[in-house]
Amino acid sequence: MSKELKPFKFFDSPDGEDIFKKLSLALKPTILAAIGLSTADVLLYSHPKGYAKTLARYAFIGLPIIGITSTFVIVTNLAGSLRKQDGKINWFIGGAAAGSLFGVWSRRPMVGFNMAMFMGIMGSMRKSAQQHGWDVIPPSDTPIAAGTVWSVHQDWTLTAERPRGWTTSKQ
């Protein structure tokens, strides 16, 4: 009997445990997003001249995104391990820390406060959704029902096609 390895998911362990697994899991899409946003900034907005300025622009955009994500994961799990509880307050604390780091990056204290409150509330809402079993994003194995907008069996024409072989005379 071979045991099939199940991939690690963020909510497989409570807050304060498996910090490095959670951090690596969160950083994979974050790094891709940071590279994409940095590339969009370089190509569409800032247009730096030379390699050094281009790399500096990548760092200016990408590193704070990675740092904010890392701060959220580390502070959330640190709060969970210090409080010895798995709950919404840990996620609020992590979101508030990440939001305040956004304020430091933008050099605006009021933006930092607003983002800290916003991200703290959003973090606690996400944890609440997980605790109550609500799906924020439907699982990838969710079947698409026939007859919905996404179905290929829809007739979107203004008039239905006439049946084949019809005649105008009655027999």
Sequence and secondary structure as in RCSB ss.txt:
>XXXX:A:sequence
MSKELKPFKFFDSPDGEDIFKKLSLALKPTILAAIGLSTADVLLYSHPKGYAKTLARYAFIGLPIIGITSTFVIV
TNLAGSLRKQDGKINWFIGGAAAGSLFGVWSRRPMVGFNMAMFMGIMGSMRKSAQQHGWDVIPPSDTPIAAGTVW
SVHQDWTLTAERPRGWTTSKQ
>XXXX:A:secstr
         GGGS TTS HHHHHHHHHHHHHHHHHHHHHHHIIIII   SHHHHHHHHHHHHHHHHHHHHHHHHH
HHHHHHHHT  SHHHHHHHHHHHHHHHHHHHT HHHHHHHHHHHHHHHHHHHHHHHHT  SS  TT    TTSTT
 S    SSS    TT  SS  
